[in-house]
Amino acid sequence: MFRQAGIFKSGVVAGLLPPLPRVAAGVAVLAFATAATPAGAQDRPLAADFTEVYRAGGAGAPDWALFTRAGPAGFDGSGNLYVLDTAAPQVVVIGPDGQAIMVVGRAGDGPGEFDFPEGLVVWRDGHFAVLDAGHNAMHIFAADGWFQRMVRWSDRPGSPLSLFAQVGRVMRPDPIGNGIFAQGALDAMGDLLGAFDELAGAAPDSPAGVDERGVELIDLSGDVAAATPIVQGGRAPRRQPVDRITADDLRNNASLADAASAPMFFDPGFHWDILPDRTIAYADSSAYLIWLWRDRSVRGVVQRPIQPEAVDDDIRSAMIEWEIRRLQRNSQQMNAATDDPELRAAMAVWDESRRERVENREFFGEVSVIRAIRATWDGALWVQRRGEDPWDDQGPIDVFGHDREYLGTFPAGTTEMPLAFGPDGLAAFWEFDELDVPSIVVKRLPPAVR
């Protein structure tokens, strides 16, 4: 077991003893950072002077560019951008000149028609897939937009590949194949689906694959998707273990609410992306440490001497206050949407219960440094750090080149993390006008940060 200030992880950085493909919960070790930040952590500022190539959407846009919702997007190898409008529902394909090439899909129950589209994956050769919760399947389309086939997730509700467990998962196209690299389903989601099976009198499936702190490769070659575990990250240690969700919890709203609010404040989470050679870059701890994993072994690490901040009483109080304010804003919006006095009374009771759970929620001992990882089309890494406040995920973005050397940092507020990276330095971003109408903007990055 490896221990280093501020992190928990199986393996050793110096000497690179590789982590196991799966790290069991409860075996991690936590140590607090005490050293001052070394001078080597000084940021080298980068200018976010990206050239705008085109934008689509906003007021006065043509019909095809009237996006109703800011959905997922991806580039193909020709620089075409595919945008999923989940509310329309349709996929809009935009050429490198900013003009529409085609619009694919519509609402319906037939093959290639969308019921509840939720995710989009675009491969380099131009074929693409839409994750459809309503159809419990992936729609596979050829590069010319013609529907090819549907690949079902397991129809069994308790299965780890049940569609309900896929919603919200981060998915990336295999850069050299036709599968999908996907973050595992939430551990609690697997429990919940199993509990529903138990409530219905069916024997739940045994847990398999990886949880939300791991990555698996999903094979779409058959009629039903099949997953192969690739790597499982570590899980932050807790003072008290979290109870598994059972059928009894489904009968008790309070118990179910407790289970749903189980995550710790400042849990490091799991951040990842896949590089063009199939290397998975991932971080699973509070430290600035990114593992490069391929072919069941560690191929290297990316790190900077930036230490996580220890959580003290002031941070705890500020975090609780911030979370309660966030819940209050959400409640006010929900109250404004209904005139039903009974519903408002029920929401008031629910609000009080949520406030109590927030005040009693467990804290991880440190504020993690890394908040997002993205790989560019050519294999550079962009790593987003925390912002000034502990809960701020929109901090500076560090850039590492193909050789994993640190190139510099985009200061906080100068650029967002791109929605998608494409060939020849293309990058896509969502922007919103004063009425929150979305436009997708494609810019070209300087060669040094691609």
C-alpha positions in Angstrom: 0.0 0.0 0.0 1.4 3.3 -1.1 0.9 6.4 1.0 2.0 9.9 0.0 1.0 13.2 1.6 -2.5 14.1 0.6 -3.4 11.0 -1.5 -4.6 7.5 -1.3 -3.7 5.0 -4.0 -2.5 1.5 -4.6 0.9 1.5 -6.2 4.1 3.6 -5.9 5.0 6.6 -7.9 8.8 6.3 -7.5 9.5 3.0 -9.1 6.0 2.6 -10.5 4.7 -0.5 -8.9 1.4 -0.7 -10.8 -2.0 -0.5 -9.1 -4.2 -3.5 -9.2 -7.0 -3.3 -11.8 -9.4 -3.0 -8.9 -8.7 -1.3 -5.5 -11.0 -2.6 -2.8 -12.9 -0.1 -0.8 -11.6 0.3 2.8 -8.0 -0.5 2.1 -6.9 3.0 1.2 -4.7 5.1 3.5 -5.0 8.8 4.0 -2.2 11.1 5.1 -2.5 14.9 5.4 -0.2 17.3 3.6 2.0 19.4 5.8 4.7 20.7 3.4 4.4 24.2 1.8 3.8 24.4 -1.9 7.3 24.1 -3.6 8.4 26.9 -6.0 8.2 24.4 -8.8 4.4 24.8 -8.7 4.5 28.3 -10.0 2.1 28.6 -12.9 3.3 29.6 -16.3 0.4 31.7 -17.7 -1.0 30.9 -21.1 -3.1 33.3 -23.2 -6.5 31.9 -24.3 -6.3 33.8 -27.6 -8.2 31.2 -29.6 -9.4 32.0 -33.1 -13.2 31.7 -33.6 -13.9 29.5 -36.7 -17.7 29.7 -36.5 -20.7 29.8 -34.3 -24.2 28.3 -34.7 -27.3 29.1 -32.7 -28.7 32.1 -30.8 -31.3 34.6 -31.8 -32.0 34.7 -35.6 -30.3 31.4 -36.3 -31.6 29.1 -39.1 -34.0 26.4 -38.0 -31.3 23.7 -37.9 -29.3 25.8 -35.4 -32.1 26.7 -33.0 -30.8 24.5 -30.3 -33.3 24.0 -27.5 -30.8 22.5 -25.0 -27.0 22.5 -24.7 -26.3 18.8 -25.2 -23.3 16.7 -25.8 -21.1 17.0 -29.0 -18.2 15.4 -30.7 -15.9 15.8 -33.8 -15.1 13.3 -36.5 -11.7 13.1 -38.3 -12.9 15.5 -41.0 -13.6 18.2 -38.6 -17.4 17.8 -38.7 -19.1 18.6 -35.4 -22.1 16.4 -34.3 -24.4 18.0 -31.7 -27.2 16.2 -29.9 -30.2 18.4 -29.1 -31.9 16.2 -26.6 -35.1 18.2 -26.6 -35.7 18.5 -30.3 -34.7 15.5 -30.5 -32.1 15.3 -33.3 -28.4 15.2 -34.1 -27.2 18.2 -36.1 -24.0 17.7 -38.1 -22.0 20.9 -38.9 -19.2 21.1 -41.4 -15.8 22.8 -40.9 -17.3 25.9 -42.6 -20.1 26.2 -40.1 -22.8 25.1 -42.4 -25.2 22.3 -41.7 -24.4 19.0 -43.5 -27.4 17.0 -42.2 -29.9 16.7 -39.4 -30.4 13.1 -38.2 -33.3 11.7 -36.2 -36.7 12.7 -34.9 -39.0 11.7 -32.1 -40.7 8.4 -32.4 -40.8 4.7 -31.6 -39.2 3.3 -34.7 -35.6 2.4 -35.5 -33.4 5.5 -35.6 -36.1 7.5 -33.9 -35.5 8.9 -30.5 -37.7 8.6 -27.4 -35.4 10.0 -24.7 -31.9 10.6 -26.1 -29.3 11.3 -23.4 -25.8 10.7 -24.8 -23.8 10.9 -28.0 -20.6 9.2 -29.1 -18.8 10.1 -32.3 -16.0 8.0 -33.8 -13.1 9.4 -35.9 -14.5 7.8 -39.1 -17.7 9.6 -38.7 -20.1 6.9 -37.6 -21.9 7.8 -34.3 -24.2 6.5 -31.7 -27.0 8.0 -29.6 -27.8 6.6 -26.1 -31.6 6.5 -25.9 -33.1 5.9 -22.5 -36.6 5.5 -23.8 -35.6 2.7 -26.2 -33.2 1.1 -23.7 -30.6 1.0 -26.5 -27.9 2.7 -28.5 -28.8 3.8 -32.0 -25.9 3.3 -34.4 -25.7 5.5 -37.5 -23.3 5.4 -40.4 -21.1 8.4 -41.3 -23.7 9.4 -44.0 -26.4 9.6 -41.3 -28.2 6.3 -42.3 -29.5 4.3 -39.4 -27.6 1.0 -39.1 -28.9 -0.9 -36.1 -29.8 -0.7 -32.4 -27.8 -2.3 -29.6 -29.8 -3.0 -26.5 -28.6 -2.8 -23.0 -29.6 -5.7 -20.8 -33.4 -5.8 -20.3 -33.0 -7.0 -16.8 -33.6 -3.9 -14.5 -31.0 -5.0 -11.9 -28.2 -5.7 -14.5 -25.1 -3.5 -14.3 -25.8 -2.8 -18.0 -29.3 -1.7 -17.4 -29.9 1.5 -19.3 -30.9 3.3 -16.1 -27.4 2.7 -14.9 -26.0 4.3 -18.1 -27.7 7.7 -17.8 -25.2 10.4 -16.9 -22.1 8.2 -17.4 -19.1 9.7 -19.2 -18.5 7.9 -22.4 -15.7 8.2 -25.0 -15.3 6.6 -28.4 -12.6 4.0 -28.8 -10.0 6.0 -30.8 -8.8 2.8 -32.6 -11.9 0.6 -32.5 -15.7 0.6 -32.6 -16.4 0.2 -28.9 -17.0 2.8 -26.2 -14.9 3.5 -23.1 -17.3 4.4 -20.3 -17.1 5.3 -16.7 -18.8 2.7 -14.5 -22.3 3.1 -13.2 -22.8 4.6 -9.8 -22.3 2.0 -7.1 -25.5 3.2 -5.4 -27.4 2.9 -8.7 -26.5 -0.8 -8.8 -27.7 -1.2 -5.3 -30.9 0.7 -6.1 -31.7 -1.5 -9.2 -31.0 -4.6 -7.2 -33.3 -3.4 -4.5 -36.1 -2.9 -7.0 -35.5 -6.5 -8.2 -35.7 -7.7 -4.6 -38.9 -5.8 -4.1 -40.4 -7.4 -7.2 -39.5 -10.8 -5.9 -36.7 -11.5 -8.4 -33.1 -12.5 -7.6 -30.9 -9.5 -8.3 -27.9 -9.9 -10.5 -24.5 -10.1 -8.8 -22.4 -6.9 -9.1 -19.9 -7.0 -12.0 -17.6 -4.8 -13.8 -16.5 -1.4 -12.4 -18.3 1.2 -10.4 -18.2 5.0 -11.0 -14.5 5.1 -10.1 -13.5 3.0 -13.0 -13.6 2.6 -16.7 -14.8 -0.3 -18.9 -14.9 -1.0 -22.6 -18.3 -1.6 -24.0 -18.6 -3.9 -27.0 -21.3 -2.9 -29.4 -20.8 -5.7 -32.0 -23.7 -7.8 -30.8 -27.4 -7.3 -30.3 -26.8 -6.6 -26.6 -24.0 -4.5 -25.2 -21.2 -6.3 -23.3 -18.7 -4.6 -20.9 -15.1 -5.6 -20.1 -13.5 -3.9 -17.0 -10.4 -1.9 -17.8 -9.3 -0.2 -14.7 -10.8 0.4 -11.2 -9.7 3.4 -9.2 -9.6 3.8 -5.4 -12.3 5.0 -3.1 -11.8 7.6 -0.4 -11.8 6.1 3.1 -14.7 6.9 5.4 -15.0 7.0 9.1 -18.2 4.9 8.9 -19.1 2.6 6.1 -22.2 3.4 4.1 -25.0 0.9 4.3 -26.1 -0.7 1.0 -29.5 0.2 -0.4 -32.0 -2.6 0.2 -35.7 -3.2 -0.6 -36.6 -2.0 2.9 -35.1 1.4 2.0 -37.5 1.6 -0.9 -40.4 1.4 1.5 -39.0 4.1 3.7 -38.5 7.6 2.1 -36.3 8.8 4.9 -33.9 5.8 4.6 -33.8 6.2 0.8 -33.1 9.9 1.2 -30.2 9.2 3.6 -28.8 6.7 1.1 -29.1 9.2 -1.8 -27.2 11.9 0.2 -24.4 9.6 1.2 -21.5 11.1 -0.7 -19.0 13.0 1.4 -18.3 16.7 0.9 -15.0 17.0 -1.0 -15.0 13.4 -2.1 -12.1 13.4 -4.6 -14.3 11.5 -7.2 -12.9 10.0 -10.4 -11.8 12.1 -13.3 -10.6 10.6 -16.6 -10.3 10.7 -20.4 -8.8 8.5 -23.1 -5.7 9.4 -25.2 -5.4 8.6 -29.0 -3.3 5.5 -28.2 -6.0 4.1 -25.8 -4.1 5.2 -22.7 -6.5 6.1 -19.9 -5.5 9.2 -17.9 -7.3 9.2 -14.6 -7.2 10.8 -11.1 -8.9 9.3 -8.1 -7.4 11.1 -5.1 -7.1 14.5 -3.6 -3.5 15.1 -4.8 -2.3 16.4 -8.2 -1.6 12.9 -9.5 -2.8 11.5 -12.8 -2.2 7.8 -13.7 -1.6 6.8 -17.3 -3.0 3.3 -17.7 -2.8 1.0 -20.8 -2.8 -2.7 -21.3 -3.4 -3.5 -17.6 -0.4 -1.6 -16.3 0.8 1.9 -15.4 2.6 3.6 -18.3 3.5 6.8 -16.4 2.2 9.6 -14.2 1.5 13.3 -14.6 1.8 15.4 -11.5 2.6 18.9 -10.2 3.8 19.9 -6.7 0.4 21.4 -5.7 -0.9 20.2 -2.4 -4.5 19.7 -1.5 -5.9 22.0 1.3 -6.7 20.5 4.6 -10.4 20.9 5.6 -10.7 22.9 8.9 -13.8 24.2 10.8 -14.0 27.3 8.7 -14.1 25.4 5.5 -16.7 23.0 6.9 -19.0 25.9 7.9 -18.6 27.7 4.6 -19.3 24.5 2.6 -22.4 23.7 4.6 -23.7 27.3 4.2 -23.0 27.3 0.5 -24.8 24.0 0.0 -27.9 25.1 2.0 -28.1 28.3 -0.1 -27.9 26.2 -3.2 -30.8 24.0 -2.0 -32.8 27.0 -1.1 -32.4 28.5 -4.6 -33.6 25.2 -6.1 -36.6 25.1 -3.7 -37.6 28.6 -4.6 -37.6 27.7 -8.3 -39.7 24.6 -7.6 -42.2 26.6 -5.4 -42.5 29.2 -8.2 -43.5 26.5 -10.6 -46.6 25.3 -8.6 -49.6 26.8 -6.9 -50.5 23.5 -5.1 -50.5 24.2 -1.3 -50.1 20.5 -0.5 -47.1 20.1 -2.8 -45.5 23.2 -1.3 -46.1 21.9 2.2 -44.5 18.6 1.2 -41.5 20.4 -0.3 -41.1 22.4 2.9 -40.9 19.2 4.9 -38.4 17.8 2.4 -36.3 20.9 2.5 -36.0 20.7 6.3 -35.0 17.0 6.0 -32.4 17.9 3.3 -31.0 20.7 5.4 -30.5 18.3 8.4 -28.7 15.8 6.2 -26.4 18.5 4.8 -25.5 19.6 8.3 -24.7 16.0 9.3 -22.9 14.9 6.1 -19.4 13.6 6.4 -16.4 15.5 5.1 -13.3 14.2 3.3 -10.2 15.5 5.1 -8.9 17.5 2.1 -10.1 19.7 -0.7 -9.0 17.9 -3.9 -6.9 19.7 -6.5 -8.1 18.1 -9.7 -11.7 18.8 -10.9 -11.6 17.6 -14.6 -9.3 15.9 -17.1 -9.6 16.1 -20.9 -7.4 14.7 -23.7 -7.1 16.7 -26.9 -7.4 15.2 -30.4 -3.6 14.9 -30.7 -2.9 13.7 -27.2 -2.2 16.6 -25.0 -3.8 16.8 -21.6 -5.9 19.6 -20.1 -6.3 19.4 -16.3 -8.7 21.7 -14.5 -8.0 22.6 -10.9 -10.2 23.9 -8.1 -11.0 27.6 -8.0 -10.5 30.0 -5.2 -13.4 28.6 -3.2 -13.2 24.9 -2.2 -16.5 24.1 -4.0 -15.5 26.0 -7.2 -14.8 23.5 -10.0 -14.0 26.2 -12.6 -10.4 26.9 -11.6 -7.2 27.3 -13.8 -6.5 24.8 -16.5 -3.0 23.2 -16.8 -1.8 22.0 -20.2 0.6 19.1 -20.6 2.2 18.2 -24.0 2.5 14.8 -25.7 5.6 14.2 -23.7 3.7 14.9 -20.5 5.8 18.0 -19.8 4.0 20.9 -18.2 3.4 23.7 -20.8 1.5 26.3 -18.9 -1.8 27.3 -17.3 -4.8 29.1 -18.5 -5.8 31.4 -15.6 -9.2 30.9 -14.1 -11.9 32.7 -16.0 -10.0 33.0 -19.3 -11.4 29.9 -20.9 -13.7 27.0 -20.0 -12.9 23.4 -20.6 -13.9 22.6 -24.2 -17.0 20.6 -24.8 -15.1 18.6 -27.4 -11.7 18.6 -29.1 -11.3 18.0 -32.8 -8.6 17.7 -35.5 -6.4 20.6 -36.5 -6.9 22.3 -33.2 -10.6 22.6 -33.3 -12.5 22.9 -30.0 -16.2 23.4 -29.3 -17.8 25.4 -26.5 -21.4 26.3 -25.5 -22.2 29.9 -25.0 -25.4 31.5 -23.8 -27.0 34.9 -24.5 -28.8 37.1 -21.9 -31.9 35.0 -22.4 -29.9 31.7 -21.9 -30.4 30.8 -25.6 -27.5 28.4 -26.4 -25.0 28.8 -29.3 -22.2 26.4 -30.1 -18.9 28.1 -30.8 -16.0 26.4 -32.6 -12.5 27.8 -32.1 -9.0 26.9 -33.2 -6.4 26.3 -30.6 -2.7 27.4 -31.0 -0.5 24.4 -32.0 1.4 24.5 -28.6 -1.7 23.5 -26.6 -3.2 20.9 -28.9 
